[in-house]
Amino acid sequence: MHNRKHQISTPAAQQDTLDASSVEAQRPDPEVVPGAKRRAFSKAEKLRILAAADACVAPGEIGALLRLEGIYSSHLATWRKLRQPEFRGHFHLINLSKGEKNEINYIHARISG
């Protein structure tokens, strides 16, 4: 009977140990990088995507465009609203907080009537 405390070291056993350590060295670091950022769209990007969406006529083309650009339909709805004449020049509003948007909407409603 062999006792585990007295294992015999062979060159093959040493080679297995070396192979295992080299495999460990080749693995990528699994640590997740902190600080994910939201994607920001420039005015030109928003207008380009809106033009592409307006050009879609066949069923499913807008869905394909959304998948290609990596955006949601709510992005298109918001950008289309901001493209309307009463919001001309206010594409920057999309990046405001909810409270700031409510304040802008309140001011716009008072000005409009």
Residue frames as a rotation matrix with the C-alpha (Angstrom) as fourth column:
MET 1
0.581 0.814 0.000 0.00
0.814 -0.581 0.000 0.00
0.000 0.000 -1.000 0.00
HIS 2
-0.442 -0.704 0.556 1.21
0.684 -0.665 -0.299 3.43
0.580 0.248 0.775 -0.86
ASN 3
0.043 0.368 -0.929 0.84
0.850 -0.501 -0.159 6.27
-0.524 -0.783 -0.335 1.53
ARG 4
0.724 0.328 0.607 -0.16
0.638 -0.652 -0.409 9.62
0.261 0.684 -0.682 0.01
LYS 5
0.862 -0.442 -0.247 2.45
-0.191 -0.736 0.649 11.42
-0.469 -0.513 -0.719 2.07
HIS 6
-0.112 -0.970 0.215 5.17
-0.191 0.233 0.954 9.48
-0.975 0.066 -0.211 0.30
GLN 7
0.890 0.432 0.146 4.24
0.072 0.182 -0.981 9.89
-0.450 0.883 0.131 -3.34
ILE 8
-0.073 -0.928 0.367 7.00
0.688 0.219 0.692 9.21
-0.722 0.303 0.622 -5.77
SER 9
0.442 0.126 -0.888 7.90
-0.353 -0.886 -0.301 12.15
-0.825 0.447 -0.347 -7.94
THR 10
0.063 -0.381 0.922 8.44
0.776 0.600 0.195 11.19
-0.628 0.703 0.334 -11.58
PRO 11
-0.877 -0.421 -0.233 9.46
0.176 -0.731 0.660 13.37
-0.448 0.537 0.715 -14.53
ALA 12
-0.605 0.725 0.327 6.01
0.530 0.061 0.846 12.79
0.594 0.686 -0.422 -16.08
ALA 13
0.273 0.706 -0.654 4.32
0.962 -0.183 0.204 14.10
0.024 -0.684 -0.729 -12.93
GLN 14
-0.290 -0.462 -0.838 6.53
0.462 -0.834 0.300 17.19
-0.838 -0.300 0.456 -13.00
GLN 15
-0.970 -0.053 0.239 5.67
0.243 -0.330 0.912 17.75
0.030 0.943 0.333 -16.69
ASP 16
-0.134 0.991 0.029 1.93
0.841 0.098 0.532 17.57
0.524 0.095 -0.846 -15.89
THR 17
0.247 0.160 -0.956 2.43
0.810 -0.576 0.113 20.24
-0.532 -0.802 -0.272 -13.23
LEU 18
-0.697 -0.580 -0.422 4.27
0.226 -0.735 0.639 22.49
-0.681 0.350 0.643 -15.70
ASP 19
-0.781 0.468 0.414 1.55
0.473 0.009 0.881 22.04
0.409 0.884 -0.228 -18.34
ALA 20
0.193 0.904 -0.383 -1.14
0.962 -0.097 0.256 22.99
0.194 -0.417 -0.888 -15.84
SER 21
0.044 -0.218 -0.975 0.71
0.555 -0.806 0.206 26.16
-0.830 -0.551 0.086 -14.82
SER 22
-0.922 -0.385 -0.037 1.25
0.172 -0.495 0.852 27.21
-0.346 0.779 0.523 -18.46
VAL 23
-0.395 0.869 0.296 -2.47
0.744 0.114 0.658 26.74
0.539 0.481 -0.692 -19.16
GLU 24
0.334 0.487 -0.807 -3.25
0.889 -0.448 0.098 28.99
-0.314 -0.750 -0.583 -16.18
ALA 25
-0.422 -0.596 -0.684 -0.92
0.313 -0.803 0.506 31.66
-0.851 -0.001 0.525 -17.56
GLN 26
-0.949 0.037 0.313 -2.70
0.304 -0.143 0.942 31.61
0.080 0.989 0.124 -20.95
ARG 27
-0.080 0.992 -0.094 -6.20
0.992 0.089 0.088 32.18
0.096 -0.086 -0.992 -19.58
PRO 28
-0.323 0.019 0.946 -7.53
0.210 -0.974 0.091 35.73
0.923 0.228 0.311 -19.86
ASP 29
-0.999 -0.037 -0.038 -8.21
0.047 -0.299 -0.953 37.70
0.024 -0.953 0.301 -16.71
PRO 30
-0.411 0.911 -0.019 -11.88
0.787 0.366 0.497 37.00
0.460 0.190 -0.868 -15.76
GLU 31
-0.520 0.201 -0.830 -12.26
0.608 -0.595 -0.525 40.23
-0.600 -0.778 0.187 -13.77
VAL 32
0.313 0.723 0.615 -15.07
0.936 -0.345 -0.070 42.46
0.162 0.598 -0.785 -14.99
VAL 33
-0.763 -0.584 0.276 -14.01
0.558 -0.811 -0.175 46.01
0.326 0.021 0.945 -15.69
PRO 34
-0.121 0.755 -0.644 -16.09
0.831 -0.278 -0.482 48.41
-0.543 -0.594 -0.594 -13.58
GLY 35
-0.369 0.012 -0.929 -17.67
-0.030 -1.000 -0.001 51.58
-0.929 0.028 0.370 -14.84
ALA 36
-0.434 0.314 0.844 -19.86
0.887 0.314 0.339 50.70
-0.159 0.896 -0.415 -17.79
LYS 37
-0.753 0.138 -0.643 -20.98
-0.107 -0.990 -0.087 53.83
-0.649 0.003 0.761 -19.59
ARG 38
0.345 0.909 0.232 -24.18
0.328 0.114 -0.938 54.54
-0.879 0.400 -0.258 -21.44
ARG 39
-0.426 -0.425 0.799 -23.87
0.886 -0.017 0.463 54.97
-0.184 0.905 0.384 -25.14
ALA 40
0.005 0.372 -0.928 -24.25
0.109 -0.923 -0.369 58.58
-0.994 -0.100 -0.045 -26.23
PHE 41
0.091 0.124 0.988 -25.44
0.977 0.182 -0.113 59.53
-0.194 0.975 -0.105 -29.70
SER 42
-0.809 -0.354 -0.468 -24.38
0.240 -0.927 0.288 62.73
-0.536 0.121 0.835 -31.42
LYS 43
0.034 0.843 -0.536 -26.94
-0.397 -0.481 -0.782 64.86
-0.917 0.240 0.319 -33.25
ALA 44
-0.256 -0.214 -0.943 -25.53
-0.966 0.036 0.255 63.62
-0.021 0.976 -0.216 -36.57
GLU 45
-0.991 -0.117 -0.071 -25.90
-0.116 0.993 -0.024 59.97
0.073 -0.015 -0.997 -35.50
LYS 46
-0.464 0.885 0.032 -29.48
0.189 0.134 -0.973 60.51
-0.865 -0.446 -0.229 -34.38
LEU 47
0.159 0.526 -0.835 -30.39
-0.698 -0.538 -0.472 62.21
-0.698 0.658 0.281 -37.66
ARG 48
-0.588 -0.442 -0.678 -28.65
-0.794 0.476 0.378 59.48
0.156 0.760 -0.631 -39.69
ILE 49
-0.959 0.256 0.125 -30.54
0.197 0.913 -0.357 56.73
-0.205 -0.318 -0.926 -37.86
LEU 50
-0.160 0.948 -0.274 -33.84
-0.017 -0.280 -0.960 58.63
-0.987 -0.149 0.061 -38.20
ALA 51
-0.051 0.088 -0.995 -33.26
-0.944 -0.330 0.019 59.05
-0.327 0.940 0.100 -41.95
ALA 52
-0.874 -0.303 -0.380 -32.55
-0.413 0.875 0.253 55.32
0.256 0.378 -0.890 -42.26
ALA 53
-0.743 0.658 0.124 -35.70
0.332 0.522 -0.786 54.51
-0.582 -0.542 -0.606 -40.26
ASP 54
0.013 0.764 -0.646 -37.79
-0.434 -0.577 -0.692 56.83
-0.901 0.289 0.323 -42.44
ALA 55
-0.327 -0.228 -0.917 -36.49
-0.945 0.094 0.314 55.02
0.015 0.969 -0.247 -45.53
CYS 56
-0.959 0.004 0.283 -37.72
-0.050 0.982 -0.181 51.63
-0.279 -0.188 -0.942 -44.23
VAL 57
-0.347 0.877 -0.332 -40.85
-0.931 -0.279 0.234 50.49
0.113 0.390 0.914 -46.05
ALA 58
-0.103 0.284 -0.953 -40.97
-0.266 0.916 0.301 46.68
0.958 0.285 -0.019 -45.92
PRO 59
0.850 0.439 0.290 -42.21
-0.407 0.201 0.891 44.86
0.333 -0.876 0.350 -42.82
GLY 60
0.836 -0.516 -0.187 -39.35
0.528 0.663 0.530 44.05
-0.150 -0.542 0.827 -40.47
GLU 61
0.252 -0.792 0.556 -36.89
0.572 -0.341 -0.746 46.61
0.780 0.506 0.367 -41.87
ILE 62
0.377 -0.096 0.921 -37.17
-0.563 -0.814 0.145 48.91
0.736 -0.573 -0.361 -38.86
GLY 63
0.946 -0.024 0.324 -36.61
-0.254 0.568 0.783 45.97
-0.202 -0.823 0.531 -36.51
ALA 64
0.610 -0.770 0.189 -33.52
0.777 0.532 -0.337 44.99
0.158 0.352 0.922 -38.49
LEU 65
0.185 -0.511 0.839 -32.28
0.115 -0.837 -0.535 48.59
0.976 0.195 -0.096 -38.30
LEU 66
0.685 0.130 0.717 -32.83
-0.648 -0.341 0.681 48.67
0.333 -0.931 -0.149 -34.53
ARG 67
0.914 -0.371 0.165 -30.86
0.244 0.826 0.509 45.45
-0.325 -0.425 0.845 -34.10
LEU 68
0.424 -0.781 0.458 -28.09
0.744 0.012 -0.668 46.68
0.516 0.624 0.587 -36.40
GLU 69
0.071 -0.357 0.931 -27.71
-0.170 -0.924 -0.342 49.96
0.983 -0.134 -0.126 -34.52
GLY 70
-0.532 -0.255 -0.807 -28.22
0.646 0.495 -0.582 48.36
0.548 -0.831 -0.098 -31.10
ILE 71
-0.918 0.289 0.271 -31.04
-0.382 -0.828 -0.411 50.69
0.106 -0.481 0.870 -30.07
TYR 72
-0.623 0.781 0.046 -34.63
0.597 0.513 -0.616 50.38
-0.505 -0.356 -0.786 -28.87
SER 73
-0.212 0.642 0.737 -37.78
0.845 -0.258 0.468 51.62
0.490 0.722 -0.488 -30.55
SER 74
0.645 0.436 -0.628 -38.18
0.724 -0.612 0.319 54.14
-0.246 -0.660 -0.710 -27.72
HIS 75
-0.377 -0.826 -0.419 -35.04
0.467 -0.560 0.684 55.86
-0.800 0.062 0.597 -28.98
LEU 76
-0.775 0.119 0.620 -36.69
0.591 -0.207 0.779 56.37
0.222 0.971 0.090 -32.37
ALA 77
0.265 0.964 0.008 -39.92
0.876 -0.244 0.416 57.61
0.404 -0.103 -0.909 -30.79
THR 78
0.449 -0.161 -0.879 -38.09
0.606 -0.667 0.432 60.15
-0.656 -0.727 -0.202 -28.62
TRP 79
-0.627 -0.769 -0.127 -35.83
0.391 -0.452 0.802 61.33
-0.673 0.453 0.584 -31.43
ARG 80
-0.501 0.532 0.683 -38.81
0.758 -0.111 0.642 61.71
0.418 0.839 -0.348 -33.78
LYS 81
0.570 0.718 -0.400 -40.58
0.821 -0.482 0.304 63.81
0.025 -0.502 -0.864 -31.16
LEU 82
0.191 -0.592 -0.783 -37.53
0.397 -0.683 0.613 66.03
-0.898 -0.427 0.105 -30.76
ARG 83
-0.753 -0.459 0.471 -37.29
0.582 -0.132 0.802 66.38
-0.306 0.879 0.366 -34.55
GLN 84
0.225 0.925 0.306 -40.71
0.973 -0.230 -0.022 68.05
0.050 0.303 -0.952 -34.70
PRO 85
0.034 -0.242 0.970 -40.72
0.476 -0.849 -0.229 71.79
0.879 0.469 0.087 -35.51
GLU 86
0.792 0.336 0.510 -41.55
-0.216 -0.628 0.748 72.94
0.571 -0.702 -0.425 -31.97
PHE 87
0.841 -0.535 0.076 -38.44
0.116 0.316 0.942 71.15
-0.528 -0.783 0.328 -30.66
ARG 88
0.755 -0.585 0.296 -36.03
0.363 -0.004 -0.932 72.21
0.547 0.811 0.209 -33.45
GLY 89
0.067 -0.859 0.507 -32.53
-0.324 -0.500 -0.803 72.65
0.944 -0.111 -0.312 -32.08
HIS 90
0.226 0.090 0.970 -33.31
-0.971 -0.058 0.231 70.77
0.077 -0.994 0.074 -28.85
PHE 91
0.522 -0.097 -0.847 -31.75
-0.169 0.962 -0.214 67.38
0.836 0.255 0.486 -29.56
HIS 92
-0.590 -0.796 0.138 -29.61
-0.249 0.017 -0.968 67.98
0.768 -0.605 -0.208 -26.48
LEU 93
0.000 0.675 0.738 -32.73
-0.975 -0.163 0.149 67.48
0.221 -0.720 0.658 -24.32
ILE 94
0.640 0.276 -0.717 -32.41
-0.275 0.954 0.122 63.73
0.718 0.119 0.686 -24.71
ASN 95
-0.169 -0.823 -0.542 -29.38
0.396 0.447 -0.802 63.72
0.902 -0.350 0.250 -22.39
LEU 96
-0.421 0.074 0.904 -31.08
-0.672 -0.695 -0.256 65.60
0.609 -0.715 0.342 -19.54
SER 97
-0.989 0.140 -0.038 -32.34
0.124 0.678 -0.725 64.00
-0.076 -0.722 -0.688 -16.36
LYS 98
-0.355 0.933 0.068 -36.05
0.854 0.294 0.429 63.35
0.380 0.210 -0.901 -15.94
GLY 99
0.166 0.400 -0.902 -36.49
0.790 -0.601 -0.121 66.35
-0.590 -0.693 -0.415 -13.64
GLU 100
-0.598 -0.467 -0.652 -34.75
-0.004 -0.811 0.585 68.65
-0.802 0.352 0.483 -16.07
LYS 101
-0.908 0.329 0.259 -36.90
0.332 0.189 0.924 67.37
0.255 0.925 -0.281 -18.94
ASN 102
-0.019 0.951 -0.308 -40.06
0.998 0.036 0.050 67.99
0.058 -0.307 -0.950 -16.90
GLU 103
-0.029 -0.064 -0.998 -38.93
0.411 -0.911 0.047 71.56
-0.911 -0.408 0.053 -16.26
ILE 104
-0.917 -0.320 -0.238 -38.26
-0.099 -0.398 0.912 72.11
-0.387 0.860 0.333 -19.98
ASN 105
-0.637 0.748 0.187 -41.69
0.663 0.408 0.628 70.63
0.393 0.524 -0.755 -20.84
TYR 106
0.122 0.671 -0.732 -43.35
0.902 -0.383 -0.201 72.93
-0.415 -0.635 -0.651 -18.30
ILE 107
-0.360 -0.338 -0.870 -41.62
0.024 -0.935 0.353 75.98
-0.933 0.107 0.345 -19.76
HIS 108
-0.997 -0.005 0.072 -42.50
0.072 0.072 0.995 74.87
-0.010 0.997 -0.072 -23.31
ALA 109
-0.309 0.951 -0.026 -46.16
0.928 0.307 0.211 74.39
0.208 0.041 -0.977 -22.34
ARG 110
0.137 0.331 -0.934 -46.31
0.614 -0.768 -0.182 77.90
-0.778 -0.548 -0.308 -20.82
ILE 111
-0.656 -0.448 -0.607 -44.76
-0.185 -0.685 0.705 79.46
-0.731 0.575 0.367 -23.92
SER 112
-0.954 0.239 0.183 -46.94
0.271 0.414 0.869 77.51
0.132 0.878 -0.459 -26.34
GLY 113
-0.430 0.858 0.282 -50.16
-0.370 -0.452 0.812 78.50
0.824 0.244 0.512 -24.83
